[in-house]
Amino acid sequence: MLRKARTAPTQAQLLATQAQIDALRYAIAQGVQTVSYGDKRVEYRSLAEMLQILNDMENEVAGLVPTRQFRIVCPADKGL
């Protein structure tokens, strides 16, 4: 099975997604069910739906941001 290589997101993609998350958080804090960001407008049915979508978006962004992995090597010998 061939898999398409996953490319790193562009800065613009991350900023757009972060703007959407911020707008949704603000709407939840204000108690409104309509969110506007950029030239888009979304109306949600319930607070539960808003919270679920916020969670999904945050998980998506967390998966997009590359994480660095470090390997620490501690050489050791018996001193002989």
MDTraj code that builds the backbone (N, CA, C; nanometers):
import mdtraj as md
import numpy as np

residues = "MET LEU ARG LYS ALA ARG THR ALA PRO THR GLN ALA GLN LEU LEU ALA THR GLN ALA GLN ILE ASP ALA LEU ARG TYR ALA ILE ALA GLN GLY VAL GLN THR VAL SER TYR GLY ASP LYS ARG VAL GLU TYR ARG SER LEU ALA GLU MET LEU GLN ILE LEU ASN ASP MET GLU ASN GLU VAL ALA GLY LEU VAL PRO THR ARG GLN PHE ARG ILE VAL CYS PRO ALA ASP LYS GLY LEU".split()
xyz = np.array([
    [0.0847, -0.1172, 0.0000],
    [0.0000, 0.0000, 0.0000],
    [0.0897, 0.1241, 0.0000],
    [0.0666, 0.2138, -0.0913],
    [0.1431, 0.3376, -0.1000],
    [0.0732, 0.4467, -0.0212],
    [0.1531, 0.5214, 0.0494],
    [0.0979, 0.6343, 0.1241],
    [0.1559, 0.7623, 0.0696],
    [0.0732, 0.8617, 0.0639],
    [0.1193, 0.9924, 0.0192],
    [0.2036, 1.0545, 0.1299],
    [0.3160, 1.1086, 0.0915],
    [0.4039, 1.1713, 0.1902],
    [0.3335, 1.2912, 0.2524],
    [0.3458, 1.3023, 0.3819],
    [0.2824, 1.4129, 0.4528],
    [0.3768, 1.5326, 0.4506],
    [0.3280, 1.6403, 0.3962],
    [0.4106, 1.7599, 0.3894],
    [0.3812, 1.8491, 0.5084],
    [0.4784, 1.9250, 0.5472],
    [0.4615, 2.0165, 0.6593],
    [0.3659, 2.1282, 0.6195],
    [0.2801, 2.1705, 0.7121],
    [0.1867, 2.2782, 0.6803],
    [0.2599, 2.4101, 0.6647],
    [0.2027, 2.4949, 0.5843],
    [0.2622, 2.6268, 0.5672],
    [0.2252, 2.7144, 0.6863],
    [0.2985, 2.8197, 0.7037],
    [0.2705, 2.9132, 0.8128],
    [0.1298, 2.9713, 0.7975],
    [0.0889, 2.9973, 0.6754],
    [-0.0442, 3.0541, 0.6508],
    [-0.1534, 2.9567, 0.6932],
    [-0.1332, 2.8278, 0.6669],
    [-0.2326, 2.7281, 0.7063],
    [-0.2465, 2.7227, 0.8579],
    [-0.1332, 2.7246, 0.9275],
    [-0.1390, 2.7205, 1.0733],
    [-0.2024, 2.8466, 1.1300],
    [-0.1707, 2.9612, 1.0714],
    [-0.2283, 3.0864, 1.1194],
    [-0.3783, 3.0910, 1.0956],
    [-0.4227, 3.0424, 0.9794],
    [-0.5653, 3.0414, 0.9494],
    [-0.6388, 2.9509, 1.0465],
    [-0.5834, 2.8334, 1.0714],
    [-0.6470, 2.7408, 1.1644],
    [-0.6472, 2.7980, 1.3051],
    [-0.5380, 2.8613, 1.3453],
    [-0.5317, 2.9215, 1.4784],
    [-0.6320, 3.0357, 1.4901],
    [-0.6525, 3.1114, 1.3836],
    [-0.7521, 3.2188, 1.3855],
    [-0.8922, 3.1614, 1.4031],
    [-0.9195, 3.0491, 1.3397],
    [-1.0496, 2.9836, 1.3539],
    [-1.0692, 2.9350, 1.4975],
    [-0.9646, 2.8765, 1.5542],
    [-0.9726, 2.8288, 1.6931],
    [-0.9969, 2.9457, 1.7873],
    [-0.9237, 3.0539, 1.7680],
    [-0.9404, 3.1717, 1.8532],
    [-1.0812, 3.2291, 1.8426],
    [-1.1342, 3.2354, 1.7208],
    [-1.2697, 3.2872, 1.7002],
    [-1.3729, 3.1982, 1.7686],
    [-1.3539, 3.0676, 1.7603],
    [-1.4477, 2.9743, 1.8235],
    [-1.4387, 2.9843, 1.9753],
    [-1.3190, 2.9942, 2.0284],
    [-1.3030, 3.0112, 2.1744],
    [-1.3713, 3.1390, 2.2226],
    [-1.3531, 3.2469, 2.1468],
    [-1.4144, 3.3747, 2.1840],
    [-1.5668, 3.3631, 2.1837],
    [-1.6212, 3.2973, 2.0826],
    [-1.7673, 3.2807, 2.0747],
    [-1.8185, 3.1983, 2.1915],
    [-1.7458, 3.0932, 2.2272],
    [-1.7876, 3.0104, 2.3416],
    [-1.7859, 3.0939, 2.4693],
    [-1.6809, 3.1730, 2.4879],
    [-1.6701, 3.2567, 2.6078],
    [-1.7813, 3.3615, 2.6139],
    [-1.8229, 3.4121, 2.4964],
    [-1.9280, 3.5136, 2.4915],
    [-2.0678, 3.4535, 2.4989],
    [-2.0787, 3.3225, 2.4798],
    [-2.2092, 3.2564, 2.4855],
    [-2.2905, 3.2713, 2.3583],
    [-2.2241, 3.2962, 2.2459],
    [-2.2947, 3.3085, 2.1181],
    [-2.2695, 3.1840, 2.0334],
    [-2.3577, 3.1596, 1.9383],
    [-2.3454, 3.0406, 1.8551],
    [-2.3106, 3.0739, 1.7105],
    [-2.2752, 3.1976, 1.6846],
    [-2.2339, 3.2375, 1.5504],
    [-2.0895, 3.2867, 1.5569],
    [-2.0076, 3.2322, 1.4678],
    [-1.8653, 3.2657, 1.4662],
    [-1.8307, 3.3222, 1.3299],
    [-1.7556, 3.4332, 1.3297],
    [-1.7066, 3.4925, 1.2058],
    [-1.5558, 3.5002, 1.2122],
    [-1.4912, 3.4594, 1.1045],
    [-1.3470, 3.4743, 1.0921],
    [-1.3190, 3.4986, 0.9454],
    [-1.2428, 3.6031, 0.9201],
    [-1.2193, 3.6399, 0.7806],
    [-1.3512, 3.6758, 0.7150],
    [-1.3774, 3.6194, 0.5980],
    [-1.5028, 3.6445, 0.5276],
    [-1.6017, 3.5297, 0.5456],
    [-1.5771, 3.4424, 0.6420],
    [-1.6632, 3.3268, 0.6665],
    [-1.7478, 3.3488, 0.7910],
    [-1.8644, 3.2863, 0.7910],
    [-1.9550, 3.2940, 0.9051],
    [-2.0170, 3.1567, 0.9253],
    [-2.0131, 3.1079, 1.0496],
    [-2.0648, 2.9753, 1.0813],
    [-2.1595, 2.9870, 1.1995],
    [-2.2732, 2.9195, 1.1900],
    [-2.3680, 2.9169, 1.3007],
    [-2.3773, 2.7738, 1.3523],
    [-2.3529, 2.7564, 1.4814],
    [-2.3537, 2.6240, 1.5441],
    [-2.4880, 2.5985, 1.6104],
    [-2.5217, 2.4704, 1.6245],
    [-2.6501, 2.4332, 1.6822],
    [-2.6514, 2.4365, 1.8337],
    [-2.5356, 2.4031, 1.8949],
    [-2.5327, 2.3954, 2.0410],
    [-2.3914, 2.4191, 2.0927],
    [-2.3820, 2.4415, 2.2216],
    [-2.2525, 2.4573, 2.2861],
    [-2.1747, 2.3266, 2.2785],
    [-2.2428, 2.2147, 2.2920],
    [-2.1765, 2.0845, 2.2838],
    [-2.1100, 2.0656, 2.1470],
    [-2.1794, 2.1057, 2.0415],
    [-2.1230, 2.0961, 1.9071],
    [-1.9992, 2.1857, 1.8954],
    [-2.0065, 2.3053, 1.9507],
    [-1.8943, 2.3983, 1.9450],
    [-1.7721, 2.3418, 2.0181],
    [-1.7950, 2.2842, 2.1353],
    [-1.6856, 2.2281, 2.2124],
    [-1.6222, 2.1085, 2.1419],
    [-1.7047, 2.0250, 2.0792],
    [-1.6530, 1.9096, 2.0063],
    [-1.5673, 1.9541, 1.8870],
    [-1.6155, 2.0516, 1.8140],
    [-1.5412, 2.1014, 1.6985],
    [-1.4122, 2.1695, 1.7434],
    [-1.4173, 2.2447, 1.8526],
    [-1.2964, 2.3076, 1.9058],
    [-1.1927, 2.2015, 1.9419],
    [-1.2373, 2.0965, 2.0070],
    [-1.1470, 1.9871, 2.0433],
    [-1.0860, 1.9229, 1.9183],
    [-1.1684, 1.8989, 1.8169],
    [-1.1197, 1.8399, 1.6919],
    [-1.0168, 1.9302, 1.6243],
    [-1.0445, 2.0603, 1.6217],
    [-0.9522, 2.1543, 1.5579],
    [-0.8196, 2.1606, 1.6320],
    [-0.8249, 2.1625, 1.7642],
    [-0.7016, 2.1675, 1.8429],
    [-0.6185, 2.0412, 1.8227],
    [-0.6847, 1.9265, 1.8144],
    [-0.6136, 1.8016, 1.7884],
    [-0.5515, 1.8010, 1.6494],
    [-0.6219, 1.8588, 1.5539],
    [-0.5692, 1.8665, 1.4171],
    [-0.4446, 1.9534, 1.4123],
    [-0.4495, 2.0674, 1.4789],
    [-0.3333, 2.1569, 1.4806],
    [-0.2172, 2.0886, 1.5528],
    [-0.2456, 2.0190, 1.6605],
    [-0.1397, 1.9495, 1.7334],
    [-0.0734, 1.8448, 1.6444],
    [-0.1499, 1.7820, 1.5564],
    [-0.0938, 1.6837, 1.4648],
    [-0.0183, 1.7468, 1.3497],
    [-0.0486, 1.8717, 1.3169],
    [0.0190, 1.9400, 1.2067],
    [0.1528, 1.9979, 1.2460],
    [0.1630, 2.0385, 1.3696],
    [0.2859, 2.1021, 1.4137],
    [0.3915, 1.9940, 1.4336],
    [0.5006, 2.0042, 1.3595],
    [0.6041, 1.9022, 1.3742],
    [0.6682, 1.9096, 1.5121],
    [0.6918, 1.7946, 1.5681],
    [0.7582, 1.7894, 1.6974],
    [0.8996, 1.7382, 1.6778],
    [0.9881, 1.7893, 1.7552],
    [1.1265, 1.7445, 1.7478],
    [1.1467, 1.6304, 1.8446],
    [1.2222, 1.5353, 1.8001],
    [1.2581, 1.4250, 1.8872],
    [1.4082, 1.4288, 1.9096],
    [1.4461, 1.4145, 2.0327],
    [1.5859, 1.4166, 2.0678],
    [1.6272, 1.2797, 2.1185],
    [1.7470, 1.2433, 2.0861],
    [1.8030, 1.1196, 2.1377],
    [1.9258, 1.1572, 2.2183],
    [1.9254, 1.1169, 2.3420],
    [2.0398, 1.1439, 2.4283],
    [2.1163, 1.0130, 2.4430],
    [2.2417, 1.0198, 2.4095],
    [2.3277, 0.9014, 2.4193],
    [2.4294, 0.9250, 2.5285],
    [2.4326, 0.8374, 2.6214],
    [2.5291, 0.8460, 2.7317],
    [2.6277, 0.7312, 2.7178],
    [2.7451, 0.7592, 2.6632],
    [2.8422, 0.6520, 2.6506],
    [2.8924, 0.6086, 2.7888],
    [2.9023, 0.4817, 2.8063],
    [2.9498, 0.4297, 2.9346],
    [3.0370, 0.3072, 2.9102],
    [3.1325, 0.2905, 2.9960],
    [3.2130, 0.1690, 2.9901],
    [3.2442, 0.1281, 3.1341],
    [3.3070, 0.0156, 3.1479],
    [3.3349, -0.0367, 3.2821],
    [3.4636, 0.0223, 3.3400],
    [3.5296, 0.1067, 3.2645],
    [3.6504, 0.1700, 3.3140],
    [3.7698, 0.0766, 3.3216],
    [3.7664, -0.0268, 3.2445],
    [3.8801, -0.1207, 3.2476],
    [3.9835, -0.0883, 3.1467],
])
top = md.Topology()
chain = top.add_chain()
for i, resn in enumerate(residues, 1):
    res = top.add_residue(resn, chain, resSeq=i)
    for name in ("N", "CA", "C"):
        top.add_atom(name, md.element.get_by_symbol(name[0]), res)
traj = md.Trajectory(xyz[None], top)
